[in-house]
Amino acid sequence: MEWSAVEKTISQETGENFRIDERVSVGGGCINSAFRLTGEGQSYFVKVNAAHMRHMFDAEYAGLLELHNAQAIRVPQPIVVGESKDQAWLVLENMDLGHGGDGRMAGEQLALLHRHQAQLYGWSIDNTIGSTQQINHQEEEWIKFWSKHRLAFQLQLAARNGLAGRLQQQGGKLLESFHLLINHDPVPSLLHGDLWGGNIGYQSDGTPVIFDPAVYYGDREADIAMTELFGGFGADFYAAYNAVWPIDSGYAVRRTLYNLYHILNHANMFGGGYAGQAQGMIDRLLAEIA
């Protein structure tokens, strides 16, 4: 890694000379390497990956700006994206975050983020969900967007990854029945897109911070569903969210539908038991419309 190139891009972007005094590897991610850089009285958080993954960092930079501009919930400030030879990097504001904080504030602020809306579903650029491409081609209809650019896309990846048979057969039936499962008309809300418990932290004063986004505009329930997939959000979070903007009736079924996208993505990235979990979710959804 050419750290002198990282120093140069930071200096050029900020207009302040930066030289690394200390570089500390930061764990916790399975896609990128991460480091905390300090020097010249400054501190930055840097993600590093292969040069051909620069598009992922460009999209994350843009996504963080989109979330920041909504002025609803705190995100790390993106500083600069750079590339040198065989590696690319994303430099962010360094934030000291913990797991305990004001869950009520997090719920309120997420609801305010979701009040930031667009005319179309999707987004102006594609990004990634984990390391998987996430297609954000804009659509006027939410059902079309979710079926085509979320579940159908993941099912196609699964087929290429050898996950065929019943998963594809039942998945095809599910795609034909979307209008029976998404039976409301959501506005295109600004979404974090990958809001599990590992992508929220809290500053020392309890202020919530969300990071590692997969931004697009869609049904706000897709974000809420993701918060329930792996846990980490308490009752005060949901009570506060609903006090600002109550969830629509029928959410319990749509929650399974929206989280199926993430479980299929895990099956495509990691294999293991995720394919069986996805199959079980598809069966439950089809049972709802039988």
C-alpha positions in Angstrom: 0.0 0.0 0.0 1.4 3.4 -1.0 0.5 5.4 2.1 2.3 8.4 0.7 -0.3 8.5 -2.0 -3.1 8.5 0.6 -1.3 11.3 2.5 -1.2 13.3 -0.8 -4.9 12.9 -1.6 -5.9 13.9 1.9 -3.6 16.9 1.8 -5.0 18.0 -1.6 -8.6 17.5 -0.6 -8.4 19.2 2.8 -5.9 21.9 1.9 -3.9 21.0 5.0 -0.6 19.2 5.0 -1.1 15.6 6.3 1.7 13.1 7.2 1.0 9.8 9.0 2.5 9.5 12.4 0.5 6.4 13.4 -1.4 3.8 11.4 -3.6 1.3 13.2 -5.4 -1.6 11.6 -9.1 -1.7 12.5 -11.0 -4.9 12.5 -14.7 -5.7 12.0 -15.1 -5.8 8.3 -15.1 -8.8 5.9 -14.9 -6.9 2.6 -12.3 -4.1 3.0 -9.2 -3.6 5.1 -9.6 -0.6 7.4 -7.1 1.7 9.2 -7.1 4.6 11.5 -4.5 7.2 10.5 -3.3 10.0 12.8 -0.8 12.8 12.2 -0.5 16.5 12.2 -3.2 16.7 14.9 -5.6 15.1 12.5 -7.3 11.6 12.4 -9.0 9.7 9.6 -10.6 6.4 9.0 -9.5 4.7 5.7 -11.0 1.7 3.9 -8.7 -0.1 1.4 -9.5 -2.5 -1.4 -8.2 -3.6 -4.8 -8.2 -0.9 -7.5 -11.0 -2.5 -9.5 -13.3 -2.0 -6.5 -12.9 1.8 -6.6 -16.5 2.0 -7.9 -17.7 0.7 -4.6 -15.9 3.5 -2.7 -17.2 6.2 -5.2 -20.7 5.0 -4.6 -20.3 4.9 -0.8 -18.9 8.5 -0.9 -21.9 9.6 -2.8 -24.3 7.7 -0.5 -22.8 9.3 2.6 -23.2 12.7 1.0 -26.8 11.9 0.2 -27.5 10.9 3.8 -25.6 13.9 5.2 -27.5 16.4 3.0 -30.8 15.2 4.4 -29.7 16.6 7.8 -31.6 14.0 9.7 -29.1 11.6 11.3 -25.3 11.8 11.7 -23.0 10.0 9.2 -19.2 10.1 8.9 -18.1 12.9 6.7 -16.6 11.5 3.5 -13.2 13.1 2.7 -11.8 11.7 -0.5 -11.6 8.6 -2.8 -8.2 7.7 -4.2 -6.4 5.1 -6.3 -2.8 4.2 -6.9 -1.5 1.2 -8.9 -3.4 -1.9 -7.6 -5.3 -0.4 -4.6 -8.1 2.1 -4.0 -9.1 3.8 -0.8 -11.9 5.8 0.8 -11.0 8.3 3.5 -13.7 9.2 6.1 -13.9 11.3 9.2 -12.7 9.2 12.1 -15.3 8.8 14.8 -15.0 7.1 18.2 -18.2 5.1 18.4 -19.7 2.7 20.9 -22.6 0.3 20.8 -24.6 1.9 23.6 -26.5 5.1 23.0 -29.8 6.9 22.6 -32.0 4.4 20.8 -35.0 6.7 21.0 -33.0 9.4 19.2 -32.0 6.9 16.6 -35.6 5.9 15.9 -36.7 9.5 15.7 -33.9 10.5 13.4 -34.3 7.5 11.1 -38.0 8.5 10.6 -36.9 12.0 9.7 -34.4 10.6 7.2 -37.2 8.6 5.6 -39.2 11.9 5.3 -36.5 13.0 2.8 -38.1 11.7 -0.5 -37.7 11.6 -4.2 -40.0 11.3 -7.2 -38.7 7.9 -8.4 -37.7 4.6 -6.7 -34.0 3.7 -7.0 -31.1 6.2 -7.3 -29.0 8.0 -9.8 -26.1 5.5 -9.5 -25.7 1.8 -8.7 -23.8 0.8 -5.6 -23.1 -2.4 -3.6 -24.8 -4.4 -0.9 -21.9 -6.0 0.8 -19.7 -6.8 -2.1 -22.6 -7.5 -4.5 -23.6 -5.1 -7.1 -26.9 -3.3 -6.2 -28.9 -2.1 -9.2 -30.7 1.2 -8.6 -32.2 1.8 -12.0 -35.0 4.3 -11.3 -38.6 3.2 -11.7 -42.0 4.9 -11.2 -43.5 1.8 -9.6 -42.2 0.3 -6.4 -43.4 -3.2 -7.2 -41.5 -3.2 -10.4 -38.4 -1.8 -8.8 -38.3 -4.3 -6.0 -39.2 -7.4 -8.0 -36.8 -6.6 -10.9 -33.8 -4.9 -9.3 -33.8 -6.6 -5.9 -35.3 -10.2 -5.8 -35.1 -11.1 -9.5 -31.5 -9.9 -9.6 -30.5 -11.9 -6.5 -32.3 -15.0 -7.8 -30.4 -14.7 -11.1 -27.1 -14.5 -9.1 -28.1 -17.6 -7.1 -28.8 -19.5 -10.3 -25.3 -18.6 -11.6 -23.9 -19.7 -8.2 -25.5 -23.1 -8.5 -28.5 -22.5 -6.2 -31.1 -23.9 -8.6 -34.0 -26.3 -8.2 -36.8 -25.5 -5.8 -35.3 -22.1 -4.8 -35.6 -20.9 -8.4 -39.0 -22.6 -9.0 -40.6 -21.1 -5.9 -38.8 -17.8 -6.4 -40.4 -17.5 -9.8 -43.8 -18.0 -8.3 -43.1 -15.3 -5.7 -42.0 -12.8 -8.4 -45.4 -13.4 -10.1 -47.3 -12.6 -6.9 -45.7 -9.3 -5.8 -48.8 -7.3 -6.2 -50.5 -9.5 -3.6 -47.8 -9.0 -1.0 -46.9 -5.3 -1.5 -50.4 -4.1 -1.0 -49.7 -0.5 -0.2 -48.3 2.5 -2.1 -45.1 3.7 -0.3 -43.4 7.0 -1.1 -39.8 6.8 -2.3 -38.0 7.5 1.0 -34.2 8.0 1.4 -32.9 4.7 2.7 -29.7 3.7 4.4 -30.1 0.4 2.5 -28.1 -1.9 4.8 -29.2 -0.9 8.3 -28.3 -3.9 10.5 -27.1 -3.5 14.0 -23.4 -3.5 12.9 -23.9 -0.3 10.9 -25.0 2.0 13.6 -22.9 3.3 16.5 -23.2 6.0 19.1 -20.9 8.9 20.1 -20.0 9.5 23.7 -22.9 11.8 24.2 -25.4 9.1 22.9 -25.8 10.6 19.4 -26.5 7.9 16.8 -24.3 7.6 13.7 -25.1 5.3 10.7 -22.4 4.2 8.3 -21.6 1.7 5.5 -24.7 2.6 3.5 -26.2 1.1 0.4 -28.3 4.1 -0.4 -31.4 4.3 -2.6 -35.0 5.6 -2.5 -37.7 3.1 -1.7 -40.2 1.8 0.8 -39.0 2.9 4.3 -40.1 -0.4 5.6 -37.2 -2.0 3.9 -34.9 -0.2 6.3 -37.0 -1.1 9.3 -37.2 -4.7 8.2 -33.4 -4.9 8.0 -33.1 -3.5 11.6 -35.0 -6.6 12.7 -33.1 -9.2 10.7 -30.0 -9.6 13.0 -31.2 -7.7 16.1 -29.4 -4.8 17.8 -32.2 -2.3 18.0 -34.3 -2.0 21.2 -37.9 -1.4 21.8 -37.3 2.3 22.5 -36.0 2.6 18.9 -39.2 1.3 17.3 -41.5 3.2 19.7 -39.7 6.4 18.8 -39.9 5.7 15.1 -43.6 5.0 15.2 -44.3 8.1 17.3 -42.9 10.2 14.4 -44.2 8.1 11.5 -46.2 4.9 12.3 -45.6 1.8 10.2 -48.4 0.8 7.9 -50.6 -2.2 8.5 -49.4 -5.4 6.7 -45.8 -4.7 7.5 -45.2 -8.1 9.1 -45.5 -9.9 5.7 -43.6 -7.2 3.8 -40.8 -7.5 6.4 -40.2 -11.1 5.3 -40.3 -10.1 1.7 -37.8 -7.2 2.1 -35.4 -9.3 4.3 -35.4 -12.1 1.7 -33.3 -9.8 -0.4 -30.6 -9.7 2.2 -30.7 -13.4 3.0 -30.4 -14.2 -0.7 -27.5 -11.8 -0.9 -25.8 -13.6 2.0 -26.4 -16.9 0.2 -24.7 -15.6 -2.8 -21.8 -14.1 -0.9 -21.3 -16.8 1.8 -23.2 -19.9 1.0 -23.8 -22.0 4.0 -27.3 -22.3 5.4 -28.5 -19.0 3.9 -30.0 -20.7 0.8 -32.2 -22.9 3.1 -33.2 -19.9 5.1 -34.2 -18.1 1.9 -36.2 -21.0 0.7 -38.1 -21.1 4.0 -38.9 -17.4 3.7 -40.2 -17.9 0.1 -42.4 -20.7 1.3 -43.9 -18.6 4.1 -44.6 -15.7 1.7 -46.2 -18.0 -0.8 -48.4 -19.4 2.0 -49.7 -15.9 2.6 -51.2 -15.8 -0.8 -52.3 -19.4 -1.2 
